[in-house]
């Protein structure tokens, strides 16, 4: 769960968490609002998975570049435009001929 442009944005994991435990969602929303501290999880295994995921993504992007594909990297600033809303091309219409690589969480339209 993230706060983007002042609105909560829920991931698939947040929805699964809600189905399993509504109290978890209430705690997540309270943490998002700054009402309770978010627990700090020191999980070395999770860190390994995160690093492996980043390495995998980097290798995939390198593979696309080596194959002659154009790769567009979009800087993240925490706004809804980081997640596919706003000034981005619609799905299936890559920017400047670049091949789409991954999809962010759904962002509610206002």
N, C-alpha and C positions, 0 to 999 in steps of 0.2 A: 504494500500500500504506500502510495506517494501522494504528496500534495503538489499539484502542478497547476500553476495559474490560479491558486486559491481553491481548487476543487480536488477532492480525493479521487485518486485513480486506483482502481483495484486490478490486481493481476489474477491469473487463473489460480495461483496458489492461495491468494486471499479468499477466493470463492470456495475453494476446497476447505480451507481453514474454518470458514463460516459454517459450512455444512457439518463439519466435525464438532465444532465448539463455538457457539455464539459468543461466549465470554471472551474467547481469544480475540475475536473481531472487536469487541468493546475495548479490550486492552490496547489493541493496535491503534484504534481511533483515538483513544486517550493519549497514547504516546505521540501520535501524529500532531495532536493539538498542544503538546507540551505539558499535559496535565500529570503525566507519570513518566519516570525515566524508562527508556528502552533498555532491556537487559543486554549486557555485553556478553556475547558468546565467544569464548576463546576455543575454537575447534580446529586443531591442526589438520584434521582430515578434510574439513570444509575448505580450508585455505589451499590444500593440495588440489582439490577439485576445481576451485576457482582459477588457480594458476594454469591447470591443464586446459581448462576451457578457453582461457585467454590465448594460450599457445596454439591451440587448435584453430581458433578463429584467425590468428595471425598467419598461420600456415595456409589456411584456406584463401585468405586475401592475397597472399604471395602467389599461390597457385593460379588465381584468377589473373593477376597481373602478368605472370609468366606466360599465360595462355593468350595474351593480347587483349584482355578485357580491361575496360576502364573501370577504376574503382574510385568512388567518390566518398571521402570521409567527411562526416558532418560533425562539427564541434558541438559539444553538449553544453547547454547553459541552464538546464533545469526547467525550461519552459515547455509548454505543450508542443511546440514545434520540434522539440527533441524526440517526440514520440509519434511523429507521423501526422499530426494535425497541422492546419495552417498552410503555409506556403510551400509545402512539399507536393511533388507529383502524386497523382492518384496511384493506387496499387496497379501494377501492370504497365505503368508508364515511367520508367526509370529516368532520372535526371541525366541530361547530356549523353544518352545512349548507354549509361552504366547499367550493369546487370544487378537486379536487386539481390541482396545477400541475406538479410534477416529482417524480422518483423518485431516491432516494439509492442508494448501493451496497448489495448484499445483505449482510446481517449474519447470521453463523452463530448458530443457536440452541444454547443449552446445556442 
